Amino acid sequence: MHRPKHHLIQSVAKSALIISSCSTMLYTSTAVAEAVHSAQTAVQQREYSIAAGSLDNVLTRFASESGIFIALNGNLTSNQSSRGLKGQYTLDGALQQILSGTGLIAKRQEHNRYILQQVSTDTALMMLDPIMVSAAPGTRTEDADDWRADWMRSAGGMQLTQRETPQSTSIVTDSQLKDRNLYDVSDVMDTTTGVTSTPSDSERVKYFSRGFYIDSYQYDGVPAPSDSTYQFGDNNADMVLYDHIEVVRGANGLMQGAGNPGASINFVRKRPTDYLRRELAVGVSSPAGARFEGDIAGPLNKSGSLRGRLVAAYDDRDTTLDRYHKERQTLFGTLEYDISKNTLINVGISRQETDADAISWGGLIPWDSEYRLIDWSHSTNLAPGWTYNNTQRTETYASLEHVFDNDWTGRIVTTHLNNEYQSRLMWATGDIDRKTGSGLTYEVTDYDNSYTQNSLNATLTGDADWFGRNHEFVVGAMYSKDNFDFDRFDPTYDTADGRGVIDNAYTWDEGSQPPSQTGTPTQFRSKETTQIGTYATARFSVSEPFHIITGVRLNWWEGDNTSTNRPYFSYSYDAIVTPYLGATYDLSDTLTAYGSATSIYQPQLYQDLAGNYLDPAYGYNYELGLKADLFDSAMYASAAIFHTDQKDVTDQLYYDDELGRSVYDTIDGTTTQGFEIEAAGSINDHWKASLGYTYRTSEDHTGAEIYTDRPKHTVKLATNYRLPNILDEKLTIGGGLRWQSKTDSIPWEGDAPNLVQDAYSVVDFDAKYDFNYDTTLTLSVKNLFDKEYYASTGFYNRVIFGDGRTAEIVVRSKF
C-alpha cells in the first residue's frame, strides 16, 4: 500500500487568484435583506442598544433586532459610519437616527421592507431596485461584531430565538471566532458551555455534554446521522466553512433520530451575499505555522438573482508535540439563484484535505513497569515521522425552497458526503523500565477506509390562526444511508514476535523504517446503516406570554454488517416513537421561564445469550430554566437545571468461550443531573464577554458514581474589552479561561492505580488592533502560562496531554 499525498495547494492558489480577480467581475450595486421571525409596526417603540460602527454593521444589527427587511447597497453604504442607536425608538425614528449624517433615508415598502435611497442636492430621490433574499431570519452573524446571536433552527425544526427555545442553547458567532482566532471545531467546543473536548490522540477528538458522548450533528438545521466507529476529521473541520455554530444541550431526538442525550451541534454554513464582500486573512504562528484565508461573495448577474461565494483556506503548522506536523487545505463554493420571487435554489460543494505526520495514535503509556507514573513532558511523542494520517472529505448539497401563496414554506435538501482516509499507525505496548526506558515494542498498522452518506430531507413550515391566535407548524421527513468500508493491513518486522523494538522510550524519536506493506487486507469490515424518519412539531400560542411546543417523531433504523471474523448479520428497529414537549412563559419583556421533556434513542450492537440483538437505549431529558435579555438586550443569559435518564443501557455479563463472543444484557441505566449558567454578548459598548458554568453528577442503576473520567464542574470564560480613550479606541484586549474539576479514570489493569488529573485551568490572551473598520491585526496566545495537564485519561489505559503554549498573529481585511 502506498502513501498518497493529496494536495489542494494548486487549487487553493488558483482560488486565491479567482478571489482577487473576480471582484472586478461582480456587480457592486447590490442589496441585502435580513428576514426575521415577526414584523414590528412602525408606531411601536422598543429599547435598542447598538454600538457605533460601520453603517453596514449597524443596519444589519438593527434589522436582526427589529424584525424588518433592509435592502443595503454597497455603493451607498461603503465607507459610511453610524453613531449607533441607544434608547427607545419607533422603526422610523430608529432608522432616522442610524442614518443621520449619511445623506441616506430609508423608504418603507410592503410587508415591513425598507430600501435605502440617496437624497440628491435637488432633493430628488435616486431610486434603487431592491433584491430580496430568501433566508432564515437573523441567522447570519458575520460582520455583526457581536458575541450574541438569537435565531436558531437546531431544536424542533422551527426558526426560533434562544429565548423561545425550551432547551439549554449556545451560539458561537463569527465575531467571537475571529476575535479569538478559533479555527478548529475543537477550539469552538473549548469555549462552549457544558461541552468537554476529549482527544483520543493527535487526530481524533470526542465531545461530551452532560456526561454523554455527542454524536448528533446538523448542517444548516438538517440532521446528519453520525457513525462514531471511526473519525475522518469531520468533527474537527476548518471553521472557515461556517458562519457560526449552534449547540442544543440535552436530548434532541425529534430532529436527530438516533443518538445520545448529551447535545447536538448545528454547523451553519456561509451563504452567498447579494452585495460584493471580499475578505483576506494571513497569519503566522509559533511553533512554526502559516495560514491563509480568502473569501469572496456577491451577485453574478446584473439583477442580482444569481449570487455566489468562494472560500479557500490553507493551514500548515507544527504544534508543541514533538515532530508532529499538519497541513490542511479547504475549498468551498456555493451558488444561490432566485428562480422566482418565491423560489430559491442553493447548491454547494466543499473539499477538505488533511495530511498529518508523526501522529500520536492512542497517546502515551502513563506508568513504568512498577505502575509508577512517568513524568512525561507534554511535548513527548513516541510516534516516528513516517507515521501519517491523511483524510479527504468532500461534501455536496442542494436545497430548493419555495414560499407558497399562503406563506407556508417548503424545503427539500439533499446531501452527499464522501470521507476517505489512509493511515500508517504505530502502537507501542509493554512495561517501561524506569531507569533505562527499555521494555517497549510496537506494531505498525495501515488503514485504508472510506465512508459515504447520502441523505434527503423535506420540510413544510407555516402558521395558522386558531381561536384568535397564531400558531406555527412544521412537518418533515428524512432518509439517510451510510456506507462504511474498513480495510486493515498488518505488516510485521523480522523479529521473533514480528514487532519493532523501542530501545529507550525517553530518547527514541524515529526508530527503524516501517516494514513493507502486505498486499491484501488482514482484516476488513463493511457496514451499511439506513435511517428513515418523519416528524411533526407545533408551537401553540396559548396566550401572549405563554407558548407550548409539542412534537413527535417516528423512526426506522437498520444496520447491515460483515467482517473478517463474523459473517453477515443485520438488525433493525421499526417505528420507534420519540416525543417532544416544551413550554415557554414570558415573565416580562426581558425574562422567560421554560420547561421541556425531550427524548432520543441509541441502537446497541450487542447480543444476548440467545444471539438476539439488544433493544435500543432510550435517553430522556427533563429541564427547567430561565432565559433573559440583559443590558438593553445586548447580552443573552440563561440558567437551567436538568435531569437525564438513559434506560436499557448495555451491560457485559461474561465472555462465552463456546460462542466465541461476549454475552450482554440491559440494565436499568444511568441518571445524570445538574445545572448550567450561561451569558454571552455585550456588557456595554466597549466590553464583550461570554461565561458558562456547568455542574454534573452521574450514577448507574446501583447508585455508584460513573463518568468520573469527565469533569463534574466546568467553567468557560472569554472577554474582549476595547480600551477607551487610548489609540482612538482602536486597541482591544481580552482572553479566555477554561477551568475544570478533577477527573479520575479507572484503568483496565487490576494492579494499576487510577489515572487522576487534578483540577486545572488554562488561560488564553487575545489582543486586536483596528487599523480602520475593515482591517484588523489580531494576536492570540493559547495556554499563556504553558500549563501541563492531561486532556484525556483512560483511553486504552493511555494519557493525552493538552497543547502547550502557542501564539498566532493574523491580519484580516475586508474590501
N, C-alpha and C positions, 0 to 999 in steps of 0.2 A: 504494500500500500504506500503510495507516495504522498507527500505532504503538499497539498495545493495551496497556493498563495492567491488570495482573491483581492485584487486591488481596484479601488474606485478612484484612485488618485487622478487618473486622466479624466474620469467623469466629473470629479469634483472641480478639477481645474477648468474643464470646459464650462461647467455650471457657473463658475466664478466669472468667466468671460461673458456668459449669457446674462448674468445678473448685472454686470457693468454696462452691457451694450443694449439690453432690452429696454432700459429706461428711456432711451430715445425713441423707441417704437410705441411705448404705451401712451395712451391719452392722458393728459394732465387735467382736463376738465372732467371731473368725476364727482360722485356723490356717495354718501354712506347713510344708511338708515339703520337705526337701532330699534328693533321691535321689543316691546315689553309686555308683561302679563296683563296689565289693566291700564286703561287710559284715565288721566286726570283731567277734569274740566278746567276751562280757562279761568273760572272765577274762584276756584278753591285755593286757599292758602295752605302752605305747608312749610316746615322748617328745613333749611338747607345749610350745609357747611361744606363748601367745596373750595379747596385751596386755589390760590392764584397759580397760573401756569400758561402753557401754550393754549391757544384758543381751541384747537382740536381736542386736547385732553379735557378741558373744562366742559366743552359741549358734550363730549362722549360721556363723561361722568354725570352731567345733568340729565341727559337722555335716559340713562340707566336708572336714575333715581326717580325721575318724574313720570316715566311711562309714556313717552312720546317717540315719534319718528322725527329725526332731524336729518335732512339731506345736506351733507357737507360738500364743499367744493374746494379742492386743493388750491386752485387759482385765487380764491378769496381768503382762505384761512391760513395759507402758508406764511410763516414768519410773523403771524399775529399772536398777541398775548391777551390774556384776560385777567382782571383783578379777582376773579372767582366770585363766590356767592356765599353770603352768610346772613341768616335771618329768615323771616317769614315772607314769602312772596307768592303771588299768583303765577301761573305759567307765563303770561305775557310780561308781567313785571320782572320775573326772573330772567327771561331772555333779553329784555332791555338792559338789565344790569350787566349781564355777561358780555353783551355786545357793545357796551358803552365805549366809545372812542375808537371803534374799529371801522366805522363807515359802513357797517352792515346792519340789516334788520332781518328779522325772521317773520315770514308770512305764513299764516296758518292755512292749511289745505283741509280736505275732508279727513275724517277719522283721526283727528289729533296729529296730523302730519304737517311738518313745517319744512319750508325751503328757505335758504339764505338768499338774500338779494342785496345788491350793492346800490347805495344811493349816489347817483351821479351829481355833478355840480349843478345841473339844472333841475335837480330833484326827480328826474325821470328814473325809472327803475329798469335796470338791466336784468331781464328775466333769464333764468337758467332752468333747463329741464332736469327735474329730479329723477333719480333712478332708485327705486325701492327694492331692497334686497330682502328676500325671504330668509330669515334666520331666526334662531332661537333668541328670545328676549334677553338682553343683558349678558349673554354668555361670554362674549369676547372681553378679555381682561387686558390685552396688550395695549400699551400707550396710555393706560389709565393712571399710572403712577400711584397705585393703591394696593394695599395689602388686604383689603376687604373686597369680597365679591358676594353677590346674593343668589343669583339664579343658578339652578342646577336641575338635571334630569335623571339623577342617579337612582332615586328611590321611587318606586311606583310607576315609573314611565311618564310622569307628569312634569311639566316645567313649573317648578315651584321655587320660591325663595327659601333660604335656610330656615327662617322663622316659620314658614308654612310646612316644613318637612318634619314629621313627628319622629325623627330619629336623630342621633348624635352625628353631626356632619362637620367636615372641614373642607376648605378650598385654599389651595396654594396658588397664588396668582402669578401672572407673568412678571409683575413688578418685583415680587419677592425673589423669583428665580434669578432675575438679572441683578438686583441689588446685592445678592449674596453669592453670585456665580455658582448656582446649583445646576449641574449639567446632567447628572445621572438620576434615575428614578430613586435609587437608594439614598442620594443626597436629600431628595424631597421627603422621603419617608422618615429620615432622621429628624426632620423639622415638624412632622405631623403628629398632632396629639393622639396618644393612645396606640401608636404603631411602633413596633420594635423591629429593627433590621438585624437579622442574624445570618452572617455569612457562613457558608459551608467550607469555603476556601476562597482563593483569589477570584474565581469565576462565578460562583453560584451564591445567591443570597435568597433568604426566605424572609417574608414579612409576617409578623404576628400582631394580632389585636385581641385584647381581652383573653389572652392565653391561647388563641386558636390561630393556626396557620391560614393566611389569606390566600385563597385560590379562586376568588371571584373577581373577574376583570370585565370592564366595559370600555368601548371606544365610541365617543360621541353619544353616550347613553344606550348603546346597543350592546347587549351581553355577548361576551366571547368566552365560551367554555374553556377551561384551562386544564391541561394534563400535567400534573405535578411530578410525573415519573422522572423526567429529565428536564433540564432547563437549557434553553438555547439563547439566553441573554435577553429574551423578550420582556422579562420583568425588570430589566435594568437598562432600558433603551436610552438613547440620547434625547434630552428634553427639548432639543431644537425642533422636534416634530410637533410639539404640543403647545397650546396656548396656556393651559392650566391643568391641574389635577384636582379631582373631587374624591372625597372619601366618605362613605357612609358606614358607620360602625354598627355592629350587630348583624343579625341575620337579614339577608336581602334576597330570599328565595323567590319572591314574587317576580323579580326581574331576572334572576340568575338561573333558576332551576336547581341544579346540583351544586353543592359546595359546603364550606364550613360556616359556622355562625359568628365568625370574628369580625369581618368587614368586607366591603367591596371597594374597588378602586376604579374610577372612571377617568380615562385619558381623553381629554378634549382636544381634538386636532386643530391646527391652524387652518383658517379658511381664506379664500381669496378676498381681497378688498375691492371696492369699486372706486377707489382713489389710488393714485400712484404712491406706493410705500416701498422704500428701499432701506435696507439696514445691513451694515457690515460690522463684524467684530473680529478683532485679532488679539490673541492672548499668549503670554509666555508664563511658564510655571517652574517651580522648584519643588522636588527634583525635576531634572530636565524634561521639559514638555512644551508643546505648542498647540494652539487651537485656532481654527478659522471658522467663521460662520458667514454665510451670505443668504440674504432673504429679500426677494423682490415680489411684489404683488401689485395688481392693478387691472384695469379694463383692457381688453384685447380688441375691441371694436369701437367705433365712434359712439354708438348708442349706449355702450356700457353693459349690454345684455350678456356679453361673454367676458368672464373675468378669470384670471389665473394667478397661480402662486408657485414659485420655485424656491426651494430651500436646500442649501448644501452645508455640510459641516465636515471638518476634518480634525481629528483629535489624536495626538500622538504624544505619549508621555511615559516616563518611568514613575515608580512610586517609591515609598520608603521600604518596600520589600526587596531584598537583595536580588539582583539580576532580572527582576520582573519588568516586562515591557509590554505595553498595549497600544495598538493602533486601531482606531475606529473611524469609519467613513460612512457618511449618511447622505442620502439624496432623497428628496421628496418633491413631488409635483402634484398639483390639483387644479381642476377647472370647474367653474360653475357657469351654467347657461340658463337664462330665463327663457324657457320655451314660450311662455305667455306670461301675462301679469299674475297668473295664479299657479304657475307650474315651474318648478326649479329642478334641474338635474345637477348633480355633483359627482365627479369622478376623481380618483386619486390613486397614486402609486408611491410606495416608499421602499427604499432598499438600504439596509444597514449591514455592513461587513465589519467584523472584528477579528483581528489577529493578535493573540496574546502568547508570549513566550515565558518560559520558566514559571509555569503555573503551579501554585501550591495546592495540589489536589488533596483535599481532606485535612490539611493543617499539620500541626506538629504533635509528636508524641510527648505528653506532658511529664512523664516520670522516667526515672532511671530504673535499673534492674531491681532496686530495693524499694520501689514505689515512693521515692522522694522526688519532689517537684524539681525540675530542671530550670535554672534561671536563664531561659532563652531571652534574647533581645527581640523586640517587636519587628526587627528587620530580618530575622533569621528565616532562611528559605532553603529547604533541603532539595528542592527541585532543580535539576540541571537545566542549562539553557536550551537543550534540544527538546524539552517537553513543550507542547503547544496546545492551544485550543482555538480553532477557527470557526466562526459562526457566520452564516449568511441568512438574513431574514428579509423576505420580500412580501409585501402586503399590497393588494389591490382591492379597491372598493368602489361601489357606485350606489348612489341613492337617488330616488325620484320622489319629489314632494309636490303635492297638489292641494290647493285650498279650494274646496267646493263652494258653491253659491251660498250654502247655509253656514259658511265659515268653519265647517269641520275640515280637518286636515288629514290626508292620507299620506303615509310614508312607507316606502319599500327600500330596504338596504340589503345589498349582497356583498359579501367579503370573501376573498380567497387569500389564505396565508400559507406561505411555504417557508419552513425553517430547516436549515441543514447545519450539521456541524461535524468536523473532523478533528480528532484529538489524539495526542500521544501523551499518556499519563504515567507518572511514576508513583508507586505506593510503597512507602517504607514501613517495615514491621520489625519487631524484635525487642530485645531488652538492652538498653544503653548502659554501658559501663561508665559510672560517673567520672572516673579518673581519666580513662583513655578515650572515651567517646566511641568505642567499638561496640559491636553487637547487633548492628542493624544490617538487614539485607533489603532488597527491593525488587519488585516486579514491574514490568512495563506492559501497559495495555493500550491498545489502539482502538478507537471507535470511529465508526462511520454511520451516522444516524440521520434520519430525516423525519419531519413532522409536517403534515399538511392539514389544513382546516378549511372547510367550505361551509358558509352559513348564509341563511336567508331570514330576514326579519321584516315583518309588516305590522304597522300600527295605524289605528284610526283614532284621532282625538277630536274632541269637541265639547260643546256645552249645551245645556237646555234649561229653560225656565219652567220650574215646577213650583206650585203653591207660592207664587210671588217671589221666588228666589232663584238665583242662577247656580247651576251645578255643573261640574266638569266630569268628563268620562274618557277613559282610554280602553281600547280593546287591542290585543296584539297576539301574534303567533310567531314562532321561531322554529327553525330547523338548523341543525349543525351536524356535520360528520367530520370526525378527526381520524387520521391515519398516522400511526407511529411505527417506524421500522428501525430496528436496532441491530447492528452488526458489531460484534466484538472480536478482536484478534489478540491472541496471547502468544507473543514471541517468547523465546527462552534464551538464557545465556548458557554458555558451555561450562556449567558448573554442576556440582552433584545434585543440587535441587533446582537447577535451571533459573537461579535468581542472581542478580547483581549484588555486589558487596560494597557497603559504605565503611571504609576503614576507620574514619574518625568523624562522627557527626558534628563535632564542633568546628572543624576546619574544612570539611568536604564541601565542594561547591559545584563540581561538574560531573565527576565520575567518568566512566568509560563511555564510549559512543554506544548508542542504543543497538540492540540486536537487530538482525534483519527481520523483515516482516513476513509472517506466513501469508500464503496466497488466498486462503479461504477462511471465512469466519469460524472461530471456535465456539462461539455462541451466537444465537440470533433470537430475536423476538419480534413479533408483529402484533399490533393491537389496533383495533378499529372501534370507535365509540360513536354512537348515534344518539342524539337527543332531540326530542320534539316537544314543544310546549305551547300552550295557549293560556292567555291570562286576560283578566278584566279588572279595571280599577275605577272607582267612583269617588269623587270628592264632593260631599254634600254640604251645602251651606245651610246649616240649621238655623242660624241667626247671624247677625252681622259679625259678632266676635267668635262664633263657635262653628267649627268645621269638623266633619268626620270623614276619614279616608278608609275605605274598605276595598278589599280585593281578594282574588283567588286565582290560583294557577293550577293547571293540570299538566303533568309532565310524564313523558315516556322516555326511558333510558335503556340502552342496550350496549353491551360490550362483547367483542369477539377477540379471542386471543389465541396465539400459538407461539411456542418457544422450543428451544433445543431439548429441554428435559421434560416437556409437558406437551401432550397432544392438544389439538384444537379444542377449545371449550368456549362456551357462550353463556351469558347471564343477562337478565333484563329485569326492569321494574316498570310496571304498567300503571298509568293513570294515578300517579301519586299526587295527592291534593296538598297544596301549600297555601294556607290562608294568610291574610294580612289585615290588621286593624290598627288604626291610629286616629288620634283626635288632637286638635289644637284649639286653644281658647285665648283670645287676646284680652289680657287683663288691663291693658292700656294701649296707647298708641305705640309704645316702645317695648312692651313686655308681653310675652306669650308663654302660656303653660301648655305642655303637651304630654301625651302618653301613647304608648304603642305596644302591640304584641305581634311579633313577626316570627317567621319560621323558615327553615331550609332543611334539605336532606342531603346525605352524603353516601354514595354507593360504597360497599365494602367488599373487597375482592378476596374474601376468605371463606373456607369451607368448614362445616361441622363434621362430626364423625361419619355421618351417612353420605357425605360428599355434597350436601346441599349448600348453596351459597347463602351467606347471612343476609338478613334483611338490612336495608339501609339504616344508618344512624340519623336520627332526627334532632335538629337543633331548634330551640325555642328561646326567643329573646324578649324580655319584658323590660320596659324602660319608662321612666318618668323624668321630666325635666323642665327647665325654664330657658327661654331664649330672649335676648334683649338687644336693643339698639342703644348704644352709648355715645356720648359726646356728639350730640346732634346727628346721630345715625352714621357717624364716621367710623365707628367700631362695632363689630358684632361680637356678642358674648353668649355663652351657654353654660349650663350646669346640668348634669344628669346622673341619676342612679340607675344601675342596670342589674339584671339577674338573667343568667343564661343557663339553660339545661340542655345537655346533649344525651339523648336516650339511645339505648341499644348499641352501646359502644363495644368494639371488638375486644375480646379477652382471650389470650392464647392459653389453652388448657395444658397441652403437652405435645411432645413430638412422638408420632407413632411410627416405629421402625418398619412395621409390616406395610403400612400405607406409603411410607416414604415421604411423609409430609406432616406439618403441624396440624393439630386439631383446634378449632376455635369455637367460641360461643359468644353470646352477647350478654352484657351486664347492664345494670340499671343506668349507668352512665356517670356523667360528671356534672358538677354545679360550679358556676363561676358568678361572682357578684362583685360590685364595686361602684365607683363613681368617677366622673370626669368633669373637669372645668376647662373652658377654653375662651380665649378672646383674641381677635385679630382685627387690625385696621389702624386708624389714626387717632392718637390722643389729642393732638392739636395740629396746626398747620405745619409744624416742623418735626413732629415725632410720630413715627410708625412703629408698631410693635405687634408681636404675637406671643401668646402664652398658653401653654397646655399642661395640665396635671392629670394623671390617671392613677387610681388605686384599684388593684385587682387581687382577688384571692380565689383559688380553685381547689376543689375537693373531689375525690372519687366517691363511689357509692358507699364506701365504708366510713367516710369522714376523714380519710387520710389526705394530707396536702399533696397536690400534684402540680405539674408545670413549674417546679422550683428552679428549672434552668432558665426561666424567663422572669424578669423583674416584677415585683409587686407594685412598686412605685416608679413612675417616670415623670420627669419634668422637662418640658421643651420651651425654651425662651429665645426669642430673637427680637432685635430692636434696631432702629435706624433713626438717627437724630441729625437734622440739618441745623448746623450751628448758626444762630442769629448774629447779625452784626459782625460777621467775620468773613473776609474774602467775598463780599457781596452775596453772602448766603449761598455760596457755591460748594461749600465743603460739607459733607455728611459723614458721620462716623457711627459705627454700630458694631453688632456682632451677635453671637449666639451662645447658648449654653444648653448642654444636654446632661442631665443627671439621672441616674437610675440606682435603685437599691440593690442589695446583694443578691446574687444568683448562686444556686447550689445544684450541681449536676451529679447524679448518682452513676458511677461507672459500671460497665458490664462485668468487669473482673472483680471477683469477690474480695480479694485482698487489697485492692487499690482504694485509696482514700477518695472522698468526694472532691470534685473539681469546683472550687469556690472562687468567685470573683466578688470581692467586697464592693460596697457602694463606691461609685466614682462619678466624676464629672469631666466633660470635655468642653473647652472654651474656644470659640472662634472669634476672629476680629475682622471687621469689614470697614472700608472707607471708600468714599466716592467723591470725585470732583467733577462738577458740571462746567464744561467749557462754555456751553450755551444750552438751549433747550434740546438740541439734537445730538450733542456729542458729550460723552462721559468717559472718565477713566475710573476703573474700579479695582481696588486691592482687596483680596480675601486671603486671610491666613486661617487655615483649619487646624485644629488641635494646637492652639497657640503655645501651650506650655509643654508640648511633646509628651503627653500623658501616655504611659504604657498600661494597657489593660486587655483583658480577654473580651473580644467582641462576641465570641461564641465558645461554649464549652460542651463537651459530651458527644459531639457528632463523631461516631465511631471511636469513642474514647480519645478524641483529639481536642486541641485548643487552637483557636484562630485569634491572632492579635488584631486590634484595631489599627488603622493607619496612623503613622506618626505625623509630625508637623509638615504641612505643605503650604506653599504660597503661590498666588497667581495674580497677575496684573492683566487687565483686559481693557482695551479701548473699543468703545462701541459708538457707532454713528448712524443716525438716520438722515436721509437726504432725499 
